[in-house]
Amino acid sequence: MKALIGYLLAGLGIVSLALSSPKIVSSLSIPLLGSIASNTFMVAGGVLVVAGLIVLFLSNKDSSSPRYNITQAAEEVPIYEGEGKHRKIVGYKKQTK
C-alpha cells in the first residue's frame, strides 16, 4: 500500500513538472493553469517526486522484514561432475561441521 502512495506522489510530481512548460499549458487551454507561475509547478513537482521516491524506498525496506528471510537447517554444497568449464552440478549434500 505504501508503494502505491509513492507511485502516486511521483506521478503527480511528473505531471506537475510537465505543467511547468509553457507549451503544454498553452495547449491545454485551461485558464487557471495560465495564471499560476511555472516556477511554482516546477518546485511543487520536484518536491512531489522526491517525496514519492522516499516513500518508495521506505516501503521497499519494509518488505525485507525477517518473516521473508528463510534459513536452512544445514548449508548445502554442490556435487560436481566433469572438469573445468564442462562441470555440471549433479546434486547437493549437507555440509558437516
HUGIQUI-V702547 format. One record per residue. N is the residue number from 1. RES is the residue in three letters. PHI is phi in whole degrees, -180 to 180 (NA if undefined). PSI is psi in whole degrees, 0 to 359 (NA if undefined). D_CENTER is the distance of its C-alpha to the mean C-alpha in Angstrom with 2 decimals. Layout:
BEGIN
[[N | RES | PHI | PSI | D_CENTER] [N | RES | PHI | PSI | D_CENTER]]
END
This chain:
BEGIN
[[1 | MET | NA | 321 | 13.36] [2 | LYS | -66 | 326 | 11.51] [3 | ALA | -65 | 322 | 8.19] [4 | LEU | -63 | 318 | 10.60] [5 | ILE | -63 | 320 | 12.02] [6 | GLY | -63 | 317 | 8.99] [7 | TYR | -64 | 320 | 8.64] [8 | LEU | -65 | 316 | 12.42] [9 | LEU | -62 | 315 | 12.78] [10 | ALA | -65 | 321 | 10.77] [11 | GLY | -65 | 317 | 12.78] [12 | LEU | -63 | 324 | 15.91] [13 | GLY | -64 | 319 | 15.45] [14 | ILE | -67 | 320 | 15.31] [15 | VAL | -63 | 319 | 18.35] [16 | SER | -65 | 321 | 20.06] [17 | LEU | -64 | 323 | 19.66] [18 | ALA | -67 | 325 | 21.18] [19 | LEU | -73 | 351 | 23.97] [20 | SER | -77 | 350 | 24.90] [21 | SER | -84 | 128 | 26.46] [22 | PRO | -64 | 330 | 30.13] [23 | LYS | -65 | 319 | 30.29] [24 | ILE | -71 | 319 | 27.78] [25 | VAL | -64 | 320 | 29.50] [26 | SER | -71 | 330 | 32.89] [27 | SER | -77 | 337 | 31.94] [28 | LEU | -80 | 337 | 30.75] [29 | SER | 53 | 44 | 34.14] [30 | ILE | -107 | 117 | 33.04] [31 | PRO | -64 | 329 | 35.43] [32 | LEU | -65 | 324 | 33.31] [33 | LEU | -68 | 327 | 30.57] [34 | GLY | -70 | 335 | 33.28] [35 | SER | -82 | 344 | 34.60] [36 | ILE | -93 | 136 | 31.38] [37 | ALA | -66 | 146 | 30.89] [38 | SER | -68 | 332 | 28.11] [39 | ASN | -64 | 327 | 27.28] [40 | THR | -64 | 315 | 26.49] [41 | PHE | -65 | 322 | 23.91] [42 | MET | -66 | 315 | 22.41] [43 | VAL | -67 | 314 | 22.21] [44 | ALA | -63 | 320 | 20.94] [45 | GLY | -65 | 318 | 18.21] [46 | GLY | -63 | 318 | 17.11] [47 | VAL | -65 | 318 | 17.19] [48 | LEU | -66 | 320 | 15.19] [49 | VAL | -64 | 315 | 12.36] [50 | VAL | -64 | 318 | 12.40] [51 | ALA | -63 | 319 | 12.77] [52 | GLY | -63 | 319 | 9.85] [53 | LEU | -66 | 322 | 7.53] [54 | ILE | -65 | 317 | 9.70] [55 | VAL | -63 | 320 | 9.53] [56 | LEU | -64 | 316 | 5.81] [57 | PHE | -65 | 320 | 6.66] [58 | LEU | -68 | 324 | 9.87] [59 | SER | -71 | 331 | 9.07] [60 | ASN | -70 | 324 | 7.44] [61 | LYS | -68 | 328 | 10.75] [62 | ASP | -67 | 328 | 12.75] [63 | SER | -75 | 347 | 12.08] [64 | SER | -97 | 36 | 13.63] [65 | SER | -72 | 164 | 16.85] [66 | PRO | -61 | 339 | 20.18] [67 | ARG | -68 | 341 | 20.86] [68 | TYR | -91 | 347 | 18.54] [69 | ASN | -83 | 117 | 20.23] [70 | ILE | -106 | 125 | 23.24] [71 | THR | -107 | 145 | 25.99] [72 | GLN | -89 | 153 | 28.87] [73 | ALA | -69 | 320 | 32.45] [74 | ALA | -140 | 146 | 33.51] [75 | GLU | -73 | 137 | 31.85] [76 | GLU | -104 | 142 | 32.59] [77 | VAL | -118 | 145 | 33.66] [78 | PRO | -76 | 152 | 34.00] [79 | ILE | -108 | 121 | 37.44] [80 | TYR | -101 | 154 | 37.85] [81 | GLU | -130 | 132 | 40.47] [82 | GLY | 101 | 182 | 41.60] [83 | GLU | -133 | 153 | 41.41] [84 | GLY | 61 | 227 | 39.26] [85 | LYS | -70 | 343 | 36.86] [86 | HIS | -95 | 18 | 38.39] [87 | ARG | -77 | 144 | 37.31] [88 | LYS | -131 | 147 | 35.73] [89 | ILE | -84 | 124 | 34.53] [90 | VAL | -107 | 349 | 37.03] [91 | GLY | 178 | 183 | 36.16] [92 | TYR | -134 | 149 | 35.08] [93 | LYS | -133 | 154 | 37.25] [94 | LYS | -78 | 135 | 36.68] [95 | GLN | -82 | 131 | 37.22] [96 | THR | -97 | 146 | 40.06] [97 | LYS | -103 | NA | 40.24]]
END
